[in-house]
């Protein structure tokens, strides 16, 4: 099916414009995804960039579907006991850094599916890094407000303070991207960039070395697939927990039929919260599938969903299991071109501004992806050399008759899973328009209680509090509840539309 036009939706207008410009010039969705990703690393460096990694769900108009894993990898010198004791070294500083995979992922996308040269796709990001993107970015706002202590983190490392504090231009990063544009994205894993990065981390006491870069590999994986209502759901498999848990939750909702359809009703909201709890309680069972067995088949069986739905129907009190939930960072974007090719990509440097470590002379802020591992030994997600940490990232597509109908994903730690679930539920079950589905208030269970976003009626919140005394109401459009970016297709007209989460400063741009 040929579509009327293409679309890019991301967490910053400049990134969406960069991707849409590629589509207008005749590039496809895969070319546009690379340009969008690179610009996000410049415009919103607190969330993603070439010092991190991610997952991309790819759909070709020929019908091929691929889950591409360019997640960061634990260094060869890492061990299961390295973070035991609760030190912050797994989230700040050199020990927190895992081998970045983003540029390897981009190289793989272009090699297999792209039509344009990396140097042309990198040019808008290079120019933006040189000239600056202005102060209208969430990353800049976080520095002004010292959100989650990001300024304190950056000040620990002189190179990072010199690059980010009081400045809107990123000339060092521009130079690095220009060099990669000339030599190709694979140059990140060899030569001067590799030498400077590993030397700097070693000087700070880090583990990442040249051998880690040499051993890095992008993984092709089979998407999680299931039928939900009249749609085919595609999402990210392990090491992401997101796709499996999303499919599991939707199957539970399907078993519960119409009991949770009226958005805002106390009973419906309590059921939604119970389904989210059931989903998130399974996350500790996830890890790198090359190291541990992950219960994907069991969770996606109809029997598991039916059993859990029966428990939710009969349960009088909400569960008290503890659910881990971190501060989160991350950025998601969606691209669909006129041929029907589609990309849903979620990329990250883990916590806001990653590890806080920036490589001298390169302007690359490095991830703190070791933070996503369990700090205890003997768990499915414990640290091991060359292992990929479990993730909540959930790039997702819903196909109708083989054509992408809804393309989406989110940001924000475990709120990625809960927010993507709620947006799909809003669109499919509650028949909301896409902008309304994204803007609607959300809930998120933490195990210690239920986080409720402002925007529900007082009557609904009061009724829910009787069922859940530990309920806590947060402000409306709180960044805590993630950032979903989504595109949707009107199958009858072939017209695409998109919406950016109002909790972030994103934009949907037509090509």
N, C-alpha and C positions, 0 to 999 in steps of 0.2 A: 504494500500500500504506500503510495507516494503522499507525503504530508504537505500541507499548505506552506509550511515554513519550519524553521528550526527554533530552538530555545535553549538558553543557558540560565540556570538559577544557582546562585552561590551566596556566600556570606558577605560579599562586598561588591558594590556596583562595578568597580573597575575590573574585577575578575570576570564578572558576567559579561561585561562589554568586550573584554579581550577574547573570550571564547566565542561570542556572537560575531565579532569581526572576522575571526577565522572561518566561520560558517559562511559568512557573506562572500568571502574570497574564494569559496569553492572547496574549502577543507571539510572533512567529515567530523562526526561527533568525537572520534578518537583523537584527531588533531586538536580540536577545540578543548578537549579535556586537559591536554598537556598545557596549553596556553593559560587556561583557567587556573590550574593548579599552581603554576609558577607565579602568576600574579597574586594569588592568595598568600603565598609565602612572603611577598613584598608588602602587600596592603594590610595583612593581618598576621604579622609574625609571631604573635602570642600563641597562635593556635596550630599552625602547620608550616611546613617549609622543607627545603632540601636536606635539612638535618634530621628529618623524621622519616615516616613511612606511612603505609596505609593499605586499604583494600579497595578494589574496584570491581564492580559487577558490569560486565560488558555484554551487550546484545547486538548481534549483527543482523541486518535486514534479511540475510540469507537464512536466518533461523538459529544460528550458532549462539550459545550462551556460555560464558566463561567467568569464573570467579578468580580474579588475579590477586595473589597475596604477595605484597611487597612490604610486609610487616617488618619491624626491626627485630634483630636477633641478638640473644645474649652472647657476650664475648667468650672466647675460648677459655679465658682465665677465670670465669665466674664459677660460683659454687652455690649449693643449696643453703649453706649456712652463712653466706656473706652479709645478710641483712638481719639476722636473728637478733632480737633485742630491741627492735623498734626505732633504730636510728633513722634520721632523715636522709641518710646517704643514698637511699634508693630513689630520692626525688630531687635532691639538690646536689650539684657537684659532679665530679668526673666518674665516680662509680655508678652513677645513675644512667650513664649513656650506653645505649645498645647500638649495634651496627645499623646505620640508616639504610633504608631501602627505597626511598621515594624516586630517586633518579634512575635506579635500576628498573623500577616499575614503569617509568615513563619510556625508557628505552625499549622495553618489551612491548608496550602498547604501540609505539610507532613502528617498530620492526614488523609486527604481525598485522596491524590494522590501519596504520596511518598512511597518509598520502603526501604530507608536507615535511619539510626539513626542520629539525629541532632548532636550528639557528633562527629561523623565521618565527617560530612559535615562542621563542624566548625573548624576542626583541621588545615587545610591549612591557614585560616585567623589568627588563634592563633599563629602559627609559624611565619607568616609574620609580625604580630604586635610585636613579641618579637625580631625578627632579623632585622626588617626594610625592606622597599621596595626600597631603593635607592632614588636618587633624580629625577629619570625620572618619574615624575608624574605632572599633571597639578596643583594639590593642592600645591606641593612644589614650582612650578614656580610662583604661585600667591603670595606666601609668600615672595619670593625673590623680585618680582616686586611691591608688595603691591597693587595688582589688586583690584580695587573697594574699597580701604581702608581696606582690610581684616586684615592687621597687626595692624592697629589702633584699629579695633574692638576687636581683640584678646587681645591686651595689656590692655584693660579695666578690664579684669578678670584674676587675678593672676593664678588661676588654669589652665586656657586655655593657658596662656603664657608659663607656666612651661611645659605643655604637647606638644605644637606645635612649639614654636619658637626655632630655632636652633637645632631641633631634627628630626630624621627620624624614630626612634623606638617608639612604643606605648606600653610600658610594662603594664601600668595600664589597658588599653583596653584589652590587652592579658589576664590579670588575670580575668577580667570581663567575657570575652568570655569563658575562661576555666571553670569558675563557672557555666555559663549557659550550657556549654556542659555536665557537670555532672548532673545538675538538670533539664535541659530542658528549651526551650525558654520561657515557661510560667512563670518561676521564675522571669522574669523581672518585672512582675506585682504583686509581693508579696515579702516578706522577706526583706533582707538587701539592695538590689538594690532600691527597692521602697522607703524604709525608708530614705536612704541617699539622693536620688534624691529630694523627697518632702521636706526634712529638709533643704537642701541647697537652694532650690528655695524660701522657706519661709524666710530664713535668708536674702535673697536679696530683699524681697518684692514681690515675685511672687505669683500667684494664684493657680498653680497646686498642688493638694494634693492627699493623698492616696485614697480618694473616687473616684477621677477621673480615676485612674488606675483600680480600682475595677469595674467601670462601663463601661470600654472600651470594645467594641465589633467589630469584623470584620463583614463586610456586604457582603453577596452574592448578586450580581446584575445581571440582564439580559443584555448582551452586546447590544449596538446599532448595528443594522443590516440593510443593504440595498444592493441592487444589483447595481453594477457599471460596465458597459460594460458586460463582460462575467464572472465577478467575484462576489463573495459574500463578502462584507466588514463587518468585525467585529471590533468594537472599544469600548472605555470606555464610559459608560453612566454617567449622573449626579451622584455625584456633579462635575464630570469633564465636562467641556464644550467641551473638545477636540474632542471626538468621534462624537458628534452630529454635530459640526461645520465642521469637516472634511467631513462627509457624505453630508452635505448641500452644501459645496463648490464643491465637485465632481459632484453632481447632476446639479449644475449650469453650470459647465464646459461641462457636457454631453449635456445640452441644447444648449450651444454655439457651439457644434460640432467641426469642424476643424479650427475654427478661431484663436486658440492659440497654434497650433502644432509646429510651427517653433521656436525652442528655440533661444533666442537672438534677434529675430526680434522685432522692436520697438512696432508695433501694438500688437503682441502677448504678449509681456511683460506688456504692459499697461492693456490688458485684464486680465492677471494673477493677477496684482496688484489690479484691480477692484474687482475681485472675492474674494481675500483675505480680502479686506476692507469690503465687504458684510458679510463675515463670522465673522470677529472679532467685527463688530459693534453689533452683537447679544450677545456677551459674558456677558455684564452687566445684562442680564436677567437670568443668571444661578446662582444656589445656591444649597444647600442641599435639595434633593427632599422630605425629611421627614419634611421640614419646609416651603417650597414654591413650587408653581406650576412652572414647567419648560417647556418651549414651544417645547419639543422634537418632538411631532407628527406634529405640525404646520410646523416646519422647514424641516422635512423630507418628507412632502407631495410634490408631483410633481407640484402642483399649485404654491407653494412658490418659487421653483427653476425656474419655467418658468417665473414668474413675475419678479424675480430678473434678469434673463438673458435678458429679454426684456429691463429692465432699463439700463443694462450695454451696450447693443447694441445702445441705443439711447442717452446715456449721452454724452454730449460734454466736460464737465469738471469733474474732480475727486471730490468726496465729501470732506467736511471739518469737518466731525464729529471727535471729539476727541477720540482716542483709547488709553486706558491705556496700558503701557508696562513696566515691572519691570526688574531689573538686571538679575534675574533668577539664578538658580543653577541646581540641579537635575542630575540624571544619568539614562540612559536606557540600558537594555540588553535584548537579545533574545536568546532562547535556543530551538533547535529542536532535537529530538532523532531519532534513527533508526526506531522506530515503527510509527513515525508520530505525537507523542505528541509534543506540542509546548507551549512555554511561552513567552509572551511579557510583560516585567515589567518595569515600570517607578517609581523610588523611589527618595526621596528628604529629605533634611533638610531645604528646602526653599532657602534663600539667601546664598551666599558663606559663609561657616563656620557657618551657622545657626544663632542662637541668640548670638553666641560668648561665651555662658555659658557652661562650662565643669564641670561635677559632680566630686568633690574631691574624690580621692581614686578609682574612677571607669574609668576615662578616656573617658567618654561618652559625646560628644558634642551634645547639645540639639538644636532642631529645632527652627525656628522662624515662625512657620506656621500661627500664628495670623496675620502675614503680608499679607496673601492671602485674608483676609476679607476686605470688604468695611469699611472705617473708619466712614462713615456717618450712622446714624440710618435710619430705614425704607426702606432699599434696600433689594433686594432678597439675597444679599450676606453680609448683616450686621451681626455683632457678636451676637450670642446667645449661652447660655450654652448648651453644648453637641452637638453643630452644627459642621458640617464639611464644611470647606471653599470651594468655587468653585475653579476649577483648570484648567490649560491648558494641563495637562499631557494626552497623547494620545497613549497609547499602542494599536497597531493595527495589524490585520491580514487580508490578502486577500486570500480567499479560492477558489480553482478551483476544481469543482466536489467533494467538501467536504474535500479536502486536502489542507493544508496550502501552498500557492504559494509564498506569500511575508509576512514576519513577521518583523515588524519594530516599531520604536517609537523614541522619541527624548528628548532633554533637552534644557532649555533656555527660561523659562517664556512663553510669548505668541508666541515666535518664534518656540516653539514646534509645534503648530498648523500649522503655515505657512510653516515650513520646512518639516514636514511629508507630507503635501499636495503636496509640490513641488517635493519631491522625488517620490511619487506615480505617479504624472503627468509625470515626466521624464521617469519612467519605462514603464508605460502603454501607454501613448499617444506618447511620443517621442522615444520609443523603445531603450532607452539607456541601456547599461550594468549597473549593480548595482554600481560598483565603480565610474563610470562616473556620474551616477544619483546623488550620494551623494556628489561628488566633485564639481558638476556644481554650478556656482554662483547663489545666491538667492536674493529675494527682500522681504521687510517687511514694510507694511504701519504702520505709527504711528498716523495718524490723523493730525499731524503737517507737514507731508511730507512723502516721500517714501525713506526708507533706501535701497540702492543698493550695493550689494557686488562687490568688484573688480573682474574682469574677463570677464565682458561683453565688446564687442567691443566699441571703441570710438564713432563710428557712431550710434550704438544702444543707448548709454547713452546720446549722444547729442540730438537724436530724442526724447527720452523719456523726457528729460529736457524741451523741448518745450511744451510738454503736461502737465508736472508736474514741475513747476519752483522751488518748495520746495524740490526737490530731493537732497539727500546727498549720495555721494559715500564713502563707507568705504573700508578698506583694504581687500585684497583677503584672503580667509579662516579665516575670523574674527570670534572669539569665540562668538561674538554677535549673529551670525546667527544659533546658536544652535549646537547640536551634535546628529546626527541621527545614530543609529546602526541598521543594517538590515541583514536578511538572505533571500535567494531566492532559490526556488526549480526548477530544470529542470524536469518537470513532465514526460518527455519521458524516461530519463535515471535514475530517482530517485536520482540524485546527488544534494547535497546541496552546496551552496557557500554563502559567506557572505562578508560584507564590513563594515569597521568602518569609521566614519566621520573623514576626515583629519583635521578638525578644533579642534579635540581632539586627545588624545594619545591612542586611543583604538586599538583593534585587533579582528580579526575573527580567531577562532581556531577550526579546524576539530577534531572530536573524532574518 
